[in-house]
Amino acid sequence: MVKCSRKSRLNTSALITCSLLLLFSCQLKANIRINQAQLLITPYHHTTQDYLTTAYQLIATTTSRFSQTSTLNHFAAAQLSVNDINQSQISSGSTSLNSSPQEIIRSPTWFSDIKEDFPRLLHYFVPLITIILVLQLLYRRAIVVSQHRLEQEVAQRTQALKIENLRLYTMSQTDSLTGIRNRHFIEEIISQDLNRVDHIYETIQKNDQQPDKADLLAIIIDIDHFKQINDTYGHLAGDQVLAQVGHRLMTLFRNYDYVVRWGGEEFLVVARFVDRKQLNILTEKVRHAMESMEIDLKQHGQINITVSIGAAPYPFSISQPSIISWDQVIYLADMALYQAKHSSRNSWFSYMGNEALVIPESFQLNHKNVHQIAQISSKST
């Protein structure tokens, strides 16, 4: 498209230049013809005036002589003299008349006119062609500049759209109240970690090895008596509690662990690629940190809270790593949290696969039969 447009512009410029050249050449030719015609007519004009003046003079002279002599011979002689004069002047005039058309016939051709007047043509056309070329150059430069500006604007808007999309993406995965990740984030990104863990356990089983820091630990934390906090201090105070608990959990785990607000007063922590033996240690660490934490409610002073925790590892069983899915692990951690809340609160429960027991493929998980496949650990105060 760009090549076609440039070619069309060049053709248009050439056509305009040729048209102007032809126009000016025609005008010069017309001026030349007019000048030649004026030169041709001018001697005839003066000759005609001379003929009339001479004729009047002869008539006046003949009349006077005729009146004086009253003889026909004098009139005849005068008439003969007039005829002689007319014949001589007319013959001289006819000579000039005969010579001028030959000059017109022998006038140069159109091409010869242009060739003879070429310096004059250059006087007109060189500046004109220069102006046309300069305008064309400026036009092409303007097109290049406008295209460059358009490309810059497109790049700027594209970058702005990327930034805006990133901001919206971050907002969609961030809890606005606490500033930590939300449930949507963990549901979207956890599949990558699950695939990595599955690949590690497949390699371990093939090589008959023991796993080392290859597990994901799911820990669900629930604030005890949170409804009572809202009823006593108001929902604004409850929001302050949630924000401070979320910030404290972020300081308890590594930067590449996942800390998300799971819903309501519940938080989910996914400790990534650690040994499953750390499950109970980390759970107690969280419980103790929340128990010793002081919540600043500003106008209401400081309060203390406790939490209940449920936890489970993925894979649930080392010998059967694919028998229990990630969603089922979350369900097991939620059942462990239920047990902690209905025991004494400020406590934790954890379920971990019992390697001495075989999990049936059609096993249906519930809180009544979980002890058939799990090793249960807990701590209450």
CORWO-V606368 format. One record per pair of residues at least 4 apart in sequence whose ideal C-beta (glycine too) atoms are under 6 Angstrom apart, sorted by sequence separation. I is the first residue (numbers start at 1). J is the second residue. D is the distance in Angstrom with one decimal. If there is no record, write none. Layout:
I/J/D ; I/J/D
//
This chain:
65/69/6.0 ; 72/76/6.0 ; 83/87/6.0 ; 86/90/5.6 ; 87/91/6.0 ; 94/98/6.0 ; 102/106/6.0 ; 108/112/3.6 ; 117/121/5.9 ; 121/125/5.6 ; 122/126/5.2 ; 125/129/5.7 ; 170/174/5.6 ; 181/185/4.1 ; 186/190/5.4 ; 228/232/6.0 ; 229/233/5.8 ; 233/237/3.4 ; 253/257/4.0 ; 262/266/4.2 ; 274/278/5.0 ; 278/282/5.5 ; 324/328/4.7 ; 343/347/5.5 ; 359/363/5.5 ; 370/374/5.1 ; 69/74/4.7 ; 108/113/5.7 ; 175/180/5.6 ; 204/209/4.7 ; 230/235/5.3 ; 262/267/5.7 ; 261/267/5.8 ; 262/268/4.1 ; 296/302/5.4 ; 315/321/3.7 ; 175/182/4.5 ; 204/211/5.5 ; 340/347/4.7 ; 173/181/5.9 ; 230/238/4.2 ; 260/268/5.1 ; 294/302/4.7 ; 295/303/5.0 ; 316/324/3.8 ; 340/348/5.4 ; 65/74/5.1 ; 66/75/5.0 ; 229/238/5.4 ; 250/259/5.4 ; 340/349/4.6 ; 249/259/5.0 ; 259/269/5.4 ; 295/305/6.0 ; 339/349/4.4 ; 173/184/5.7 ; 271/282/6.0 ; 173/185/3.8 ; 229/241/5.9 ; 258/270/4.1 ; 314/326/5.7 ; 316/329/5.8 ; 336/349/3.9 ; 200/214/4.5 ; 257/271/5.2 ; 336/350/5.8 ; 359/373/4.9 ; 257/272/5.6 ; 291/306/5.5 ; 314/329/4.6 ; 336/351/5.2 ; 62/78/3.8 ; 357/373/5.6 ; 290/307/4.3 ; 312/329/5.0 ; 249/267/5.9 ; 332/351/4.7 ; 312/332/4.1 ; 312/333/4.3 ; 354/375/4.6 ; 287/309/5.7 ; 311/333/5.5 ; 310/333/4.7 ; 351/374/4.1 ; 352/375/4.8 ; 58/82/4.6 ; 283/309/5.2 ; 310/336/3.1 ; 310/337/2.9 ; 350/377/4.7 ; 283/311/4.9 ; 349/378/4.5 ; 310/340/5.8 ; 348/379/5.7 ; 279/311/5.5 ; 308/340/4.1 ; 335/367/5.0 ; 347/379/6.0 ; 308/341/4.5 ; 347/380/3.9 ; 279/313/5.6 ; 346/381/5.0 ; 317/353/3.2 ; 319/355/5.5 ; 323/359/4.9 ; 344/380/4.6 ; 252/289/5.7 ; 276/313/4.3 ; 308/345/5.4 ; 316/353/4.5 ; 343/380/5.4 ; 226/265/4.0 ; 309/348/3.7 ; 310/349/5.5 ; 311/350/4.2 ; 312/351/4.8 ; 313/352/5.8 ; 320/359/5.5 ; 306/346/3.7 ; 223/265/4.3 ; 222/266/4.9 ; 248/293/5.8 ; 47/93/5.2 ; 221/267/4.5 ; 220/268/5.5 ; 219/269/4.3 ; 244/295/5.5 ; 218/270/5.9 ; 216/270/5.8 ; 217/271/4.1 ; 241/295/5.4 ; 216/272/6.0 ; 240/297/5.8 ; 40/100/5.0 ; 213/273/5.4 ; 237/297/4.9 ; 213/274/5.6 ; 215/276/4.5 ; 287/348/5.4 ; 177/239/5.8 ; 213/275/5.5 ; 217/279/5.2 ; 237/300/5.9 ; 178/242/5.7 ; 219/283/6.0 ; 233/297/6.0 ; 177/242/6.0 ; 178/243/5.0 ; 283/348/4.5 ; 180/246/4.7 ; 233/300/5.1 ; 283/350/6.0 ; 178/246/3.5 ; 280/350/5.7 ; 279/350/5.5 ; 186/258/5.8 ; 186/260/5.0 ; 182/260/5.9 ; 180/259/5.4 ; 181/260/4.2 ; 182/261/5.7 ; 183/262/5.9 ; 32/113/5.9 ; 180/261/5.9 ; 223/305/5.9 ; 224/306/4.6 ; 178/261/5.5 ; 29/113/5.3 ; 223/307/5.6 ; 224/308/5.9 ; 175/261/4.3 ; 221/307/5.1 ; 222/308/5.0 ; 221/309/5.3 ; 25/114/5.3 ; 28/117/5.5 ; 220/310/5.0 ; 219/311/4.5 ; 218/312/5.5 ; 217/313/5.4 ; 280/377/5.3 ; 215/313/5.0 ; 216/314/4.4 ; 24/124/5.7 ; 218/329/5.5 ; 218/330/5.8 ; 220/333/4.9 ; 218/333/4.7 ; 222/337/5.8 ; 220/337/4.9 ; 13/132/5.9 ; 201/321/4.2 ; 224/345/4.5 ; 13/136/5.6 ; 194/326/5.5
//
